Amino acid sequence: MERPRIDLNADLGEEITDDESLLAVVTSANVACGYHAGSRAVMRAVCAEAARREVSLGAQVSYADREHFGRVELDVSYEVLREQVADQVGALSEIAAEEGTAVRYVKPHGALYHRVLDDEAQARAVLDGSGVLPVLGMPGALLRLAAAAGRTVFLEGFPDRGYAADGRLLPRSAPGALVEDPDRVVAQAVALARSVDSVCLHGDTPGAVGHALAVRRSLQEAGFALRPFAS
């Protein structure tokens, strides 16, 4: 009997974590495309190592907001956001191709991730700016519109974040928003793996590499086969 599959992803290319060590653990990498963090040189380094390790690449698109690391909502028009998303996906796709790989999916970052759960205009901008790429995220407007348009969608869960009663992530300013106890992270990862396609660990969380190693080991011990959801 084939083991159930699960993907392990992390946010990389943000210049605040150990990309190389995380790429040795994860199966998918959400790569910052220069708008909230990163640069072409950083993108190239991540793409090259991801290609070497056969890690699937995703474009982590965001608001043009390096000052706040993309974590502040911006009232950007559909047209502007669509072009910004297209620019980010295009830049990463070009670099990935030069390094012998390709962008396999798109995932919003930070404030944009949460905004497109409800804001259909911004959700459509993300979709229209990213071509036909599969979409990774949580239930909401973005995935609903993507599925309606025939796009492949994948669900993800966050073992290092706290959840509210409505199933959304707690705001980072709320008590319990960040789960830092390794045992809790591991337990939540295994529980989430039964209902999502990918488990996400934030690369900027303290102890991210250690958490990722523990989560990977626990998922394998629980009977999951770790493979990229989009390959």
PyMOL commands that set and color helices and strands:
alter all, ss='L'
color gray80, all
select helices_A, chain A and resi 19-23+40-53+78-98+110-115+120-129+141-148+182-192+208-221
alter helices_A, ss='H'
color red, helices_A
select strands_A, chain A and resi 5-12+28-32+56-61+103-108+135-137+153-157+198-201+225-226
alter strands_A, ss='S'
color yellow, strands_A
deselect
rebuild
show_as cartoon
